[in-house]
């Protein structure tokens, strides 16, 4: 068993708790007033639940099939990637095209989307480039 596995699992659990707390802050602040905030709350909740389950459960039964924690983490990170990419692209409307903030937002969005997509793929495949023992399901 890799020494990194417990660290990664605790990171997923902590990330799940953090995103659920962030979703809760949106709810407390009256987030049910606009549909955009409802989508944001739903997105953060889905990511938080998936990451929290990946960090705390070795296996989860979904629709009669047993799913290991790496696949659950991959789904959570994939949802995070799609949502953060969409959010980053939606922010581009507020800037003049090719201005400094516009270019910085594009670069940040592409980097975050690519990194999350790569890490989700690593979790899904059980570690193609990372240590495969880190993603072992016991």
N, C-alpha and C positions, 0 to 999 in steps of 0.2 A: 504494500500500500504506500502510495506516495505521500510525503509529508505536506504537499501542497493541497491535497484533497480537503482536509478539514478547513484550511484557510479559505479556499474557494467556496465551500459550502457555507461557512460563516459569513462570507461576503455576500452571497446570494440572500441569506436570511436577513442580514442587515439592510441590504438594498431593498428587499421586499417590505420591511418595516418602514423604511424611510419613505418609499413611494406611497405606501398606504397612509402614513401620517400626512404627507403632502396632499393627497386626495381629501383626507379629513379636514385639512385647513381650508380647502376650497369649499367644502360642504358647510363648514362653520361660518365662513364669511358670506354665506348667502349665494352660493354658486348655482342654485337652481333657477336663477332669473334669466339666464340666456342659454341657448342651445349649444353655443360654442363651449361654454364652461361645463355643461353636462357631458359633452364629448370628452373634454379634458379629464374630468373626474372619472369617467368610465375607462379611459385609456390608462390612467394611473392606477386605478383599482385592479384592472386585469393584469398589468405588469407586476404590481405588488403581490397579488395572490400567487401568480405563477412563480415568482422568485422566492417568496416565502416558503412555498411548498417544496421547491427544489432545494432550498437550504435546510429544511427541517425533516423531510421525509425521504427515505431511500427509494421507495416505490409508491406510486399512486395508481389506483384503479380508475380508468376513464373509459366509460362506455363498455365495460366488460373486459377491457384489455389492461394489462399491467404496463405502466410506463415508468421507466427509470428516471431518476432525478436529472441526468444530463439532458434528456429530451425535453423535460419540463422547463429546464433553464433555457434551452434553445428557443422554445416557444415564447417565453417571457422576454428574452432579449430581442427576439425577432419583432415582437409587438412594440418594444421600446424603440427599435431601429426605424420601423415604419412611421410611428408617431412622431419621433424627433425629427425625422426627415421631412415629414409633412409640415410640422411646426416651423422648421427652419425655412422651408420654401415659402410658407405663407407670410413670413416676415419680410420677404424681399419687396413686396408691394410698397412698403413704407419708405424705401430708399431710392434715390436717383440711380439709374442703371450705371454701372461701372464706377460708382463712387467708392470711397474707402470703406464705409460701413457695409455697402452692398457686397463688395468683394470679400470682406472678412466674413460676412454671413454665409456666402456661397462656399468659401473654403472650409469654414467650421462645419457646415451642414454636410458637405461631402465627406469630410474626415470622420465625423461622428457616425454617419450612416454606413460608411465602409467598414469602420472598426467594429461596430455592433453587428453588422452582417457577417463579418469574418468570425467573430467570437461565437455567434449563434451557430454558424456552420461547424465550428470546432466542437461545440457542445453536442450538436446533433450527431456528428460522425464519431464522437468518442475520442477525439484528439488525433487529427491528421498531422498537425505540425507541433502540437504541444504534447506533453507526456500523457500517453494513453492510460497510464495507471491513475492519473489524476481524475479521470472520468469513469473509473470502475464502479459498477453497481454491485454491492455485496449481497 
